[in-house]
Amino acid sequence: MTSVLLIGATGNIGSHLADALVRHKGQFSTIGALTSQSSLDDAEKKKTYDALAEKGFNIEVAQIDNKESLIEVFKKYNNVVSAVGAPGIPGQTVFIDAAVEAGVSRFYPSEFGSDTNQLQNEPVYAGKVKIQQYLKEAAQKNPQFSYTLFVNGAFMEWFFTLPPSVYDIDTKNHTANVIGDLNAKISTTSFHE
Ligand SMILES: NC(=O)c1ccc[n+]([C@@H]2O[C@H](COP(=O)([O-])OP(=O)(O)OC[C@H]3O[C@@H](n4cnc5c(N)ncnc54)[C@H](OP(=O)(O)O)[C@@H]3O)[C@@H](O)[C@H]2O)c1
């Protein structure tokens, strides 16, 4: 049966992934959430992980920049989902190396946004594109290892909570600065999906 380990369960997106895993936990042999000791030293985060443990998660602690430490945990899971925030994106190479060595069959990198396959030259996605390349090479060298990119577009609940300085959408004053074609279609999603 499928086991899944989530990294970043306290995050904007990871918290929703954790909720979804709890809702569907009957489909998995094990659901785990991996974090570091320094995150558990944060009282708020500790509270979140304690609540996740009560809902059925195995809380795993590792040094998340240390391959050997990660391998010990990854060995127990066949799927690893990374939902780390932007500063953690480059460090996912260590997750990938550890996943390959631990025998993880599928890795889901921290994507959860635009179709970065179509945006390979956008500087803002350079970190994610590098990780895709790293994954591609790892999968080519290790046939038992595969990966999936979640491309869901913008989470609209998150989008509208951002201050106007970010995307020029002012929900208080009901104004937005639209660049380009007002009728252009875009793909979006919502957290519960
Ligand atoms: N499509 C959209 O609208 C949308 C919106 C927001 C984000 N995203 C994407 O979703 C992914 C996750 O973003 P997020 O905003 O949910 O992340 P976040 O809230 O900033 O962080 C997620 C969690 O990652 C863990 N983490 C582990 N190592 C980290 C590191 N070195 N740096 C930062 N966090 C680290 C932390 O969990 P612990 O401390 O508990 O271990 C942290 O709570 C990103 O790829 C982002 O681009 C998409």
The ligand as an SDF file (V2000), in Angstrom:
LIG
                    3D

 48 52  0  0  0  0  0  0  0  0999 V2000
   -0.0220   28.6800   -6.7220 N   0  0  0  0  0  0  0  0  0  0  0  0
   -0.0420   29.5140   -5.7190 C   0  0  0  0  0  0  0  0  0  0  0  0
   -0.9010   30.4040   -5.6470 O   0  0  0  0  0  0  0  0  0  0  0  0
    0.9680   29.3730   -4.6030 C   0  0  0  0  0  0  0  0  0  0  0  0
    0.8420   30.1550   -3.4670 C   0  0  0  0  0  0  0  0  0  0  0  0
    1.7880   30.0060   -2.4570 C   0  0  0  0  0  0  0  0  0  0  0  0
    2.8390   29.0980   -2.6080 C   0  0  0  0  0  0  0  0  0  0  0  0
    2.9380   28.3770   -3.7460 N   0  0  0  0  0  0  0  0  0  0  0  0
    4.0320   27.4020   -3.9100 C   0  0  0  0  0  0  0  0  0  0  0  0
    3.8420   26.3720   -2.9340 O   0  0  0  0  0  0  0  0  0  0  0  0
    5.1010   25.9350   -2.4270 C   0  0  0  0  0  0  0  0  0  0  0  0
    5.1270   26.0810   -0.9120 C   0  0  0  0  0  0  0  0  0  0  0  0
    5.0630   27.4680   -0.5770 O   0  0  0  0  0  0  0  0  0  0  0  0
    4.4770   27.9760    0.8150 P   0  0  0  0  0  0  0  0  0  0  0  0
    4.1520   29.4170    0.6660 O   0  0  0  0  0  0  0  0  0  0  0  0
    3.4110   27.0200    1.2790 O   0  0  0  0  0  0  0  0  0  0  0  0
    5.7490   27.7980    1.7520 O   0  0  0  0  0  0  0  0  0  0  0  0
    5.9610   28.3530    3.2430 P   0  0  0  0  0  0  0  0  0  0  0  0
    4.6330   28.4670    3.9090 O   0  0  0  0  0  0  0  0  0  0  0  0
    6.8460   29.5440    3.1940 O   0  0  0  0  0  0  0  0  0  0  0  0
    6.8430   27.1930    3.9020 O   0  0  0  0  0  0  0  0  0  0  0  0
    6.4370   25.8610    3.9220 C   0  0  0  0  0  0  0  0  0  0  0  0
    7.1820   25.0440    4.9470 C   0  0  0  0  0  0  0  0  0  0  0  0
    8.3580   24.5120    4.3860 O   0  0  0  0  0  0  0  0  0  0  0  0
    9.1660   24.0090    5.4460 C   0  0  0  0  0  0  0  0  0  0  0  0
   10.5760   24.2280    5.1210 N   0  0  0  0  0  0  0  0  0  0  0  0
   11.5300   23.3080    5.2420 C   0  0  0  0  0  0  0  0  0  0  0  0
   12.6910   23.7940    4.8690 N   0  0  0  0  0  0  0  0  0  0  0  0
   12.5050   25.0490    4.4920 C   0  0  0  0  0  0  0  0  0  0  0  0
   13.3730   26.0650    4.0220 C   0  0  0  0  0  0  0  0  0  0  0  0
   14.6870   25.8750    3.8790 N   0  0  0  0  0  0  0  0  0  0  0  0
   12.8160   27.2510    3.7430 N   0  0  0  0  0  0  0  0  0  0  0  0
   11.4970   27.4660    3.8810 C   0  0  0  0  0  0  0  0  0  0  0  0
   10.6290   26.5300    4.3320 N   0  0  0  0  0  0  0  0  0  0  0  0
   11.1450   25.3290    4.6390 C   0  0  0  0  0  0  0  0  0  0  0  0
    8.7100   24.7290    6.7070 C   0  0  0  0  0  0  0  0  0  0  0  0
    8.0480   23.7450    7.4840 O   0  0  0  0  0  0  0  0  0  0  0  0
    8.5380   23.2790    8.9420 P   0  0  0  0  0  0  0  0  0  0  0  0
    9.2900   24.4180    9.5590 O   0  0  0  0  0  0  0  0  0  0  0  0
    7.2750   22.9610    9.6170 O   0  0  0  0  0  0  0  0  0  0  0  0
    9.3980   22.0840    8.6990 O   0  0  0  0  0  0  0  0  0  0  0  0
    7.6940   25.7280    6.1860 C   0  0  0  0  0  0  0  0  0  0  0  0
    6.6170   25.9360    7.0840 O   0  0  0  0  0  0  0  0  0  0  0  0
    6.1720   26.7790   -3.1520 C   0  0  0  0  0  0  0  0  0  0  0  0
    6.6700   26.0570   -4.2400 O   0  0  0  0  0  0  0  0  0  0  0  0
    5.4120   28.0040   -3.6380 C   0  0  0  0  0  0  0  0  0  0  0  0
    5.9570   28.5760   -4.7950 O   0  0  0  0  0  0  0  0  0  0  0  0
    2.0240   28.4790   -4.7350 C   0  0  0  0  0  0  0  0  0  0  0  0
  1  2  1  0
  2  3  2  0
  2  4  1  0
  4  5  1  0
  4 48  2  0
  5  6  2  0
  6  7  1  0
  7  8  2  0
  8  9  1  0
  8 48  1  0
  9 10  1  0
  9 46  1  0
 10 11  1  0
 11 12  1  0
 11 44  1  0
 12 13  1  0
 13 14  1  0
 14 15  2  0
 14 16  1  0
 14 17  1  0
 17 18  1  0
 18 19  2  0
 18 20  1  0
 18 21  1  0
 21 22  1  0
 22 23  1  0
 23 24  1  0
 23 42  1  0
 24 25  1  0
 25 26  1  0
 25 36  1  0
 26 27  1  0
 26 35  1  0
 27 28  2  0
 28 29  1  0
 29 30  1  0
 29 35  2  0
 30 31  1  0
 30 32  2  0
 32 33  1  0
 33 34  2  0
 34 35  1  0
 36 37  1  0
 36 42  1  0
 37 38  1  0
 38 39  2  0
 38 40  1  0
 38 41  1  0
 42 43  1  0
 44 45  1  0
 44 46  1  0
 46 47  1  0
M  CHG  2   8   1  16  -1
M  END
$$$$
